[in-house]
Amino acid sequence: MITIDSIAHRYGCLPSEVMQRATTWDLYVADIAAQHENWQYDQAQGKSGPAPIPATEDLQSMLDQVRKKSL
């Protein structure tokens, strides 16, 4: 319900219009947009740091596993 309200608010239409016309793609986009807005808010508040960067050794190990499976 909150997502439907959010979509209706964003596009200036009634929730009943969203229910009639929206697709799962619209709901997916609204969910991702909300997550991004929350992340931006957390960044501004200093609650969230940048995404962790994996160690080079870990990345190499993952790449080696993928290459072995593709042969």
N, C-alpha and C positions, 0 to 999 in steps of 0.2 A: 504494500500500500504506500509506503514511504517513497519507493522508487516511482510509482505511478504519479504521486503528488509532485515529486521533483521534476519529472518530465513535463507534466502539465504546467507547472510554474515556469520552467525554463522557456517553453514555447508559447506560453500565454493561451492555453486552451483548458477546457474542462477535463477533469479526470475521466469522465465518461467518453470523451472524444479519444483520449489516449487508449482506453480499453477497446474501443472499436477499431482504431487505426494502427496502433503500435504493433511492431513485430518483436520477436525475440532479439533481433539485432539492436533495436532501439533500447531494449532493457539492458543488453550487454554494454552498449556504449554509455548509458547512464551510470551503470555500476562502475565502469572503469573511470569515468569522469569524477565520480564521487570519491573513489580511492585516491585519485591524483590530487584532488582538492584537499583531502585529509592529509596526504603526504606533504603537500606544500605548506599547510598550516603547521604541521609538526616541525618542518624544517625552520619555519619562521620563529617558532617558539623554542627552538634548540632541543627539541625532544627526540629528534631522529638524526642520526649521522648519515654520511654517504653510504651507499651500498658497499658491503665488504668485497675486497678484491682477493680472489683465491691466489694461493701461492703458485709460482711457476711450476713447481714439481707436481702439484695437483692437476694443473691444466695439462701438463705433458702426459701424465698418467691417463687422464680421460681421453686425450687424443689417441694415445697408443691403443687403448681398449677399443675405440671406434674403428681404428684402422685394422685391427686384428679381426673384428667381426665382419668387415666388408670384404675380406679376402676369401 
